[in-house]
Amino acid sequence: MAYYHQRGSRHPIAEINVVPFIDVMLVLLVIFMITTPLLTQGVKVDLPKTEAKALPPDQKEPLIVTVDSAGNLYLNNASKPNQPITPRVLSNLVTSQLTASTAAGDQRPVLVRGDKNVNYGKVMEAMVLLQEAGAKSVGLITEPAPHTKSTG
């Protein structure tokens, strides 16, 4: 313990050393900066850009089928959402999940994320599979279009 000398009296110095605290905070900051990009889930697709309204936030979590640029199918809540699945497996999974949500009294929204470079037929095949699996309506996911300034 350090003592403070003042003309004959010895009083302890009441200071807090914050250097270890700063070191810990910097280490935590670095850890979070490294792990945050790893937490993003999903398949990388380049969505087409359109001007559409966003869905209301009060809806249940939707079933999202992703069609990547190679035409592979993915389901967001499959056991391994980053691995492609066959059309038959997709149909079975969607059927069971839609049946469970209908039994609970509400219909889950079903959406398709299609890469803008994928063959249009592959997206249509995914939509037909979803319809056959019991989806009443299927929506498409896009990215917001960049706002352009009009000259005039």
C-alpha positions in Angstrom: 0.0 0.0 0.0 1.3 3.4 -0.9 1.5 6.2 1.7 1.2 9.8 1.2 3.7 11.9 3.1 2.7 15.3 4.4 4.9 17.0 7.0 5.0 14.3 9.5 1.7 12.4 8.9 1.4 9.2 6.9 -2.0 8.8 5.2 -2.8 6.0 2.7 -3.4 7.1 -0.9 -7.0 6.3 -1.9 -6.6 5.9 -5.7 -7.9 3.2 -8.0 -5.7 1.8 -10.6 -7.8 1.5 -13.8 -5.1 0.2 -16.1 -6.1 -3.5 -15.6 -9.8 -2.5 -16.2 -8.9 -0.8 -19.5 -6.8 -3.9 -20.6 -9.8 -6.2 -19.9 -12.1 -3.9 -21.8 -9.8 -3.7 -24.8 -9.5 -7.5 -24.9 -13.3 -7.9 -24.8 -13.7 -5.3 -27.6 -11.3 -7.2 -29.8 -13.2 -10.5 -29.1 -16.5 -9.0 -30.0 -15.1 -7.4 -33.1 -13.9 -10.8 -34.3 -16.9 -12.8 -33.4 -19.7 -10.5 -34.6 -19.2 -11.1 -38.3 -19.2 -14.9 -37.6 -22.7 -14.7 -36.1 -24.4 -13.8 -39.4 -26.5 -16.7 -40.6 -27.8 -17.6 -44.0 -26.6 -18.1 -47.4 -24.9 -15.3 -49.4 -27.2 -14.2 -52.2 -27.3 -11.1 -54.2 -30.9 -10.0 -53.9 -32.5 -7.9 -56.7 -33.2 -4.3 -55.7 -36.8 -3.0 -55.8 -39.0 -0.4 -54.1 -41.4 -2.5 -51.9 -42.8 -2.0 -48.4 -41.4 -4.0 -45.5 -43.5 -6.5 -43.8 -45.0 -5.5 -40.4 -42.8 -6.5 -37.5 -45.6 -8.2 -35.5 -45.8 -11.3 -37.8 -44.4 -14.7 -36.8 -41.0 -15.7 -38.0 -41.4 -16.6 -41.7 -40.2 -19.7 -43.4 -37.5 -18.5 -45.8 -36.4 -20.6 -48.8 -33.2 -19.3 -50.4 -32.3 -20.1 -54.0 -28.6 -19.3 -54.5 -27.0 -18.4 -57.9 -26.3 -22.1 -58.6 -30.0 -23.0 -58.0 -29.4 -24.8 -54.7 -32.2 -24.7 -52.1 -31.9 -23.7 -48.4 -34.4 -23.4 -45.6 -33.8 -20.9 -42.8 -34.9 -23.1 -39.9 -33.7 -26.5 -41.2 -31.3 -28.4 -39.0 -28.3 -27.1 -41.0 -29.6 -23.9 -42.7 -26.2 -23.3 -44.6 -26.3 -26.6 -46.4 -28.3 -27.1 -49.6 -31.3 -29.5 -49.4 -33.1 -31.5 -52.0 -36.6 -30.4 -53.3 -38.1 -33.5 -51.6 -36.6 -32.6 -48.2 -37.7 -29.0 -48.6 -41.2 -30.0 -49.3 -41.3 -32.4 -46.3 -39.9 -29.8 -43.9 -42.2 -27.0 -45.1 -45.2 -29.3 -45.0 -44.5 -30.4 -41.4 -43.8 -26.8 -40.2 -46.9 -25.3 -41.9 -49.1 -28.1 -40.5 -47.7 -27.4 -37.0 -48.4 -23.7 -37.3 -51.9 -24.2 -38.7 -52.7 -26.5 -35.8 -51.6 -23.8 -33.5 -54.1 -21.5 -35.1 -52.1 -19.2 -37.4 -50.4 -19.4 -40.7 -46.7 -18.7 -40.9 -45.6 -16.4 -43.8 -43.5 -18.2 -46.5 -40.9 -16.2 -48.4 -38.4 -16.9 -51.2 -35.0 -15.2 -51.4 -33.7 -15.7 -54.9 -30.3 -14.5 -56.1 -30.7 -12.0 -58.9 -28.4 -14.1 -61.1 -30.3 -17.4 -60.7 -32.4 -18.8 -63.5 -36.0 -17.6 -63.1 -37.2 -21.2 -63.5 -35.4 -22.3 -60.3 -37.2 -19.6 -58.3 -40.5 -20.7 -59.8 -39.7 -24.4 -59.0 -39.2 -23.4 -55.4 -42.5 -21.5 -55.3 -44.4 -24.5 -56.8 -42.8 -26.8 -54.1 -43.9 -24.4 -51.4 -47.4 -24.2 -52.8 -47.6 -28.0 -53.0 -46.4 -28.2 -49.4 -49.4 -26.2 -48.3 -48.3 -22.6 -48.4 -51.4 -20.4 -49.0 -49.3 -17.5 -50.3 -45.6 -17.1 -51.1 -43.8 -13.7 -51.0 -40.5 -12.7 -52.5 -37.7 -11.0 -50.6 -35.8 -8.1 -52.2 -33.4 -5.4 -51.1 -34.5 -1.8 -51.1 -33.6 0.0 -54.3 -31.1 2.9 -53.9 -32.8 6.2 -54.0 -32.0 8.2 -57.1 -32.3 11.9 -57.4 -34.6 13.0 -60.2 -33.4 15.8 -62.5 -36.2 18.0 -63.6 
